[in-house]
Each structure stands twice: as C-alpha cells, then as structure tokens.
Amino acid sequence: MIEGSRGKKFEYLALKALESRIPSNHPVKEKVLKDFKIKHAEVKGENEVKYQLRFLDNKNFIVLYNLRLKDENGYFQMDFLVMTKSFILNVDSKNWQGTCIFGANGQVTRKLPDGSKKGILNPIDQVKMQVRRLRRWMNNHHFPDIPIKFLSVSSFPTNIIERETAQDHIPDEVIHSSDLIFRIDKLEQMYKKDILTEHQLQKLSYLLQKSHCPADQNLFEKYELSRKDILKGVFCPKCNALPMIRHQRKWYCKNCKHVSTDAHRLALNDYILLFGEWITNKQARDFLLISSAQVTKYMLGKECVSTVGSTKGKKYKLRLKL
C-alpha cells in the first residue's frame, strides 16, 4: 500500500500535538479537542479497512490510499483505490457510530448512542461523484475505459445499518468492513477480462502518486492561533508534566523525578507537526527551553537528516518519527 505524503494520520498527529500544547484555559482548547477526537475516529476506521485489505494478493492488486487529486473543479479525495488490470474499486471509509438509517428519497439519518438523531450526506452520492471525477481524470490522461466500482464501508463493527421502513432500501454498495474482501472476490469473478496491460497499470499507479496533492492545512490559521499560544518545553514521558529540565545530557522531571535521555525527540516531533521540518539552533533552544547553544547544536546534529547554511543561519532538517 502507498499513502499520500500527508494523509489523515499526519492531520491526526498534528491535532494531537496542538491539543497537548494549548493551555487548558485557552478559548479554542475545547474545539481542538473535539476535532482531534473526530480525526482519531477517522484514522481508527481507516486502519480497520487497511487491515482487511492486507488479505489481498499483492501480485494482482495495487492499493493507494489517502489520494487527493486536482481536476478542473478543484480537489477530490479518495480513501482507498484498489486497482487491478480488469477493474478499479473506490473504497470510501465511514467512521459511523451508533445506527445509520436509510429512508425514502436517499435520506440518511444517524442515531447516536445518546438517542439523538442527525441527518448526514448520502454516502453513495458522495462516492459516486468521486468515481465520476476519477473517470474523467483518467480519460484526460488517455487511459482505457476500465470499469470503476465503488463501496461505502462502515469501519466500526458495532455500527448498525438499517432501513427506516420495510419499503426503504439499503444500497448494495453500503457494507461493513468485514465483508470487504468477499465483495472484492465477487468483483474478481465478474471482471475477468484485462483492460489494462501490466505496464499501463503500473503507469497509472505512478501517475496517481505523482499527481497526489497533499492538503496543506494551516492549523494556526484555522484556529486563529500564534506561536505565543503554544506551550514550550519537553513533556515527561512518564507523567506528562511540563517542562523537564536538561542537565548533563539527561532530562529530569520535577514532578515525578523520572529521568530520560531522549525525551526531546517527542518535543521535536511536535515541532515538525506544528511548524515544519526545518529548525534553527535558536528556535530549538526557545522551543525546548535549553539555554546552551552548544548542547542544542549537539542534539540537533544527532537528530537531523541534513543541514543548510552555516554559523548563525544554519538550519537543520528534522525527520518525523512515527
């Protein structure tokens, strides 16, 4: 499987870093926490679909996920694209909880665990539009007209999908994740004729990855935050207290007395997620709350993958550790 460089997992980690570094009394704290929980559910649901797709034969399938493409109408994103020489399947992951009720005229209602109801977008209309745009994108790039199917997959095993009345209909394309592999097996039986050559399939995979456009969401703009709103320092990996104190190449927690040699790595991860992968000695000292430029230089030298510049203007490129 291949993922776009900044998929939902990156967004989830960025929200997690932001939520942990906003003071508890900050006005946007509750909103960030709510968005983080939603993103966490999305990532958890996608992981369930990924698990199911692991049972596919790697020789016959190419799976791309979190793919975001641009067309004449803007951007469109697909959670999972399962590709073979005979058909393509667009899998849209839904992190529904509670009960989803399909009613008349395409109306879909979600009944939450607390008993409340909420109308939601019809998932079939959504995934159909993705397929429509993908087909046009492929035509514009001169690929043969291959069958493109779709499924809307509920990734939570406890989710209940039901009809509002006996006369209403649940679309065949709405399934639970546990049925995903078996649906793909059926598609393999239905579409046995190769439309794409092996070369064309590999070319399509390459071009889709090359055309992937990561969403560049600025969390500071979204929540109207500035750098001064962010808590600085190194969190204690044991009790989560902030900040730890650096002394003789070790980090000391004043709260629980825990000692660590590498607690700064998680803090540098937060820096990457919030501010980007490039950092200067001065920025690192300010963020990690270290006074010594020499200590910081040594630390960044161990953690960076490359550098540009020299002396005071030197920048270190950090690598996100997942």
N, C-alpha and C positions, 0 to 999 in steps of 0.2 A: 504493500500500500504506500501511496505517496500523498503527502499533505501539503497544502499551500503553506508558505513560509510563516504566515501569521494567521492561523485559524482560530477557532473558538477557544482552544486550550490557552493560547497566548493571551487572548482577551480575558479569560478566567484568571490567569496568573497575575495579569496587570491589575485587575479589580481587587484581587486578594491582597496584593502589595499596597494598593492605595487605601483599602479599608483598614489595614493594620497600622497605617502611618497617618491617619487622620485622628485628631484628638476626639475623645468620646463626646465632648460637648460641642463639637463643630456642627453648624446647621445642616450640612449635606451628609453627615455621617449615616443617618438612617436610610437615605436614598441610595447611597453607595452600597450599604449592606444589603438592601433589598435587591439591587441589580446583581450583586455578587452571588446571592442565593439562586437567582434565576439562571445566571450563567453556569453555576455549579451543576444545576439540574440538567442543563443542555449538554454539558460535557459528559456527565454521568450517562445520559441517554445515548449519546454518540458512542461512548465506549462499549455499551451493550451491543450496538449494531456492529461495531468493529469486531467484537468477539465472535459474533455469528458469521461474519464474512471471512473469518480465518479458516473456516472449513471448506472454502472454495479451492478448487485445483488451480494452483498458481500457474500451471502451464497453459491453461485455457482462458484465464481471466486477468485483466488489469483493473485495479480498483484505485480510483483517485478520490480524495475526499477534501472537504472544505475548499472547493474550487469556485473561484469568483472571476467571472468573465465580463468583458465590456462589449456592448453592441451599440447600435445607433440610438437606442432608447435609454442607455445608462448602463448600470451593472446588474447582473443577476448571479445568484449563488446557489450551488447545489451541494448538499451534504455529502452524498456518495454517488459516484458514477462507476457502475460496473460495466466493463467493456469486453466484448468478445468479437470475433470475426463475423458472427452471424446476427448479433443484436446488441443493443446498448440498454442498460437499465438505470434509470434515475431513481435513487432511493432517498426519500425525504424523511428524516428522523424527527419524530414528535415526542416531546417530553411531557405528554399528558399525564395528569394525576387525577384520581377520582374517577368519574364516569363521563364518557362522551356520548351524547345522544344525537342521532341523526334524524331530523324531522323532514317535513314537507318542503319542497322548493329549494333543496340544498341547505336548509338552515341547520347549523350545528351548534349545540349547546353543551357547555361543560359544567357538570355538577361537582362542586368542590367538596372535600372531606367535611367542611363545616356546614354543608347543606345548601349553601348559596349557589346560584346559577349565573353563568356568564356566557354570552354569545361569542363565538370565535369564527375566524375565517374558515371557509370550507377548504380542507386540506387538498382535495382533488383539484379544485380550481387553481390553487397555488402551484402544485407540481405540474399540472398541465401547461401552465404558462412557461414554466422553466423548460419543459420539453420543446415547446414551440420556439422559444428563443434559441435553444441549443441547436435545433434542426436548421434554423436559418443561419446560425453561426457556421455550422458545418457546410451548408450549401455555399456560403460565401467563400469558404476555403476549399471548395471543389472536391469534397469527399462524396463517395457514392451514397445513394439514398438507402440507408440501413434502418431497419425497424428500431424505434426508440420507445421503450415501455417505461412505466413508472409505478412506484409503490409508495404509499404513505404509511410509515412504520411506527407504531406505538412502541417506544423503547422501555416503558415501565411495565413489568409483568403483572402488577396488581391493577393496572388500568382496565376498566370495563367499557366495552363498546356495545351500545345497544340502540334499538330503534325507538322512536317516540311512540309510534302506534304500529299495529300489525301491518298496516298498509305502506309504511315507510320502508326505505331501502338503505342498507349499509353497502357502500360501494365495494366491489370485489378487491379493489386496489388498496383498501384500508386493512392492515393486518397487524398482528403482534410480531415482535422481533423474533420470537421462537419459530415462526413459520417462514421466515425469510429465505433460508436455504432451500426449503422444499418448493417455494414459489420459483426460485431461480432454476431448480431442477426441471420444473414444468416448462419454463421458457426454453431451456436447452432442448427439450423434446419437441417443442413447437417450431423452433427456428434452427434447423439443421444445416441449411444451405449457407455457405460462406459468402458474404457480401464484400468484405474487406480481405485483402491479402495480409499476410503477416507483416509485410513492410508497411502497408497502409495503417494497420492497427498501431504499430509502434510509432509511426509518424504522427498519428492523431494524438496518441498519449503525450508525445514530446511537445507538440504544438499547444495542447491544452495546458500543460505545465508552464510552458514559456509564456502563454497568454494570461496566466493567473495574475490577478491584480489584488494584492492584499489590501484590506480595508485599513486605512491609516487614521484610526480614531484617536483624537487628542483628548485624553481624559480630563486634562486641566481646563480645556475649553468647554467640554460637556458639562462639568460640574462647577465651572467658574471658580477655579482654584488657582493659586500661585505657589511658587516654591516655598514661600514662607509658611504656608499652611501645613507642610509636610513635617512630621516628626523625624528628627535626625537620630543617628546612633545605631548601635548594634544590639539587636534583641538577644536575650538569653535563650538558648535553645532548650533549656530545661523548664524555666518558669515563665518565660516570655516577658520578663521585666526589661525596661529600657531606661538608661543605656548601660551597657557593660563598659568596664574600664580596661584600657590597654596598658599592660605593664610587662616588660621583659618577654616580649613575643607571645604573651598569653592574654586572654580576655577573662576578666573577673566580674562576676555578678555580685553586686552589693546586696541584692535581695535574698538569694538562696545560697550564695557562696560557691556556685558552680564555676568551674574553670574550663576554658576551651581554647584550643589553638587555632581553630578555623571558623569561628562564629561570624567573622566578617564576610565570608563567602555568601551567606544568605542576604546580608545587607547589600552587597554589590549586585546580587540578583535583583533586589528591589530597585536599585538604581537603574539598571538596564531596562526593566519593565516600565519605569516611570519617566526616565529622562533620556534613554538611549544607550547605545553600547560604547560610546566614546566618553572618556573622563580624563580630566587633568589631575595633577597631584593636589592642587589647591581645592578642587571640587571634592576629591576623595577625602581630604582632611576635614573639610567642612561637613560632609555627609556622615562620615564615620566617627566624627568627634575625636580626631587624633591631632596632637599638636606638632609632632615631629615630621618634617618633610622627608627626612632620610628613611624613617620607618615606613612611611607611606610609599616611598619610591621602591623599597624592597618588596613590599606587599603587592603592589601593582605589577611589578616585574614578574612575580610568581603567578599572578592571575591572568595577565593579558595574553592575547594571541598575536598582537602586533602593535607597533607604535608608529607615530608620525611626528616629525619635528624634533626639537632638541631643547635643552635647558628649560626655561620657564614656560615655553609654549608647547612643550611635549604633551602629546595626547596618547592615551592607552586605549586599545580596543579590547573590550571585555566580551566573554562568551557566556551566554545564558546557560546555567546548569539546571536541568530539569530533574 
